[in-house]
């Protein structure tokens, strides 16, 4: 019986191995498709991030150019008119977007604000600020974009875009300054829809400090130089990508970057892996559903086949048992027939001698009675003497006793 179970166990093992292989292949296929889905979505997000970088770069260049046009106009009028009052009226008539440019100021050569709507502000000095020191020490007419700092006049956090004012002899005559609201950039960056954890930053290349960011950082972070792989990346290319864990929120992101035209600024857009997973969530759910369906189907087919194998093996075992029983029955029948045949050999009329009692067989040979019967049955003989024969043959001996 143990030998009969071996084929069943072998078939069952083969079926289970085949089922396990199919499930492993199915899972491997699922992981492969999931990776393909991830890479496809990541490529799509990178493309969207690059488009956002393009848009933000153009927006930044446009805003800076608009501010620079205003600075050129105010400086030109001031140098031509030589009047602070006329310059103030000109500034008031510019009707610039107050959500972007908070105000435009004239700064004297000693760092004093010489135009303002508030009398108290006119006595304030900014000669300690980096933009003032830069223009004071640099004769070239270069645009300077300062880091975000708290304003002496408004008390608000802005970054300043400035140009140098030269006296007729070329000496330092002061600066013209526009204070720019970084929140105006943040509002524009907010249109980015990559994910809930996406970020967009405008960073100064020289000082490595923020000019604008979405979402906005803590106030203390405006003054902290950004530690990022972007500085090493910029040494090799003006545009590209890198991965880093942000120091502001400790979230690991993939960043796309590009320098902003000829300006000393770099535009950075980042998205997190969680954002990417959220974007593929619905498509991944369909993939999980399909994978679960395939595995359930494999398990159902395996169960059905196992039942069929069990039924076939059970039927086979019953057939083998029936054959064994029939063989045993036939053997018993043959043995019984042989026994009956031996019994039948002693039936019928036996020719026996009237005197010596020998019996003649079918071949006309005479055999002693006990020999004839012993050869044709299971009977055995032991010789003895009956009372009548004893009297007949041993009468004299018995009388002597």
Helices and strands as residue ranges (DSSP letters): H 2-81, H 84-93, E 101-107, G 119-123, H 130-137, E 144-145, E 149-150, E 157-166, E 172-180, H 182-189, E 199-204, E 210-214, G 219-223, H 230-234, E 239-245, E 252-259, E 265-272, H 273-279, H 281-344, E 359-360, E 366-367, H 369-376, H 387-400
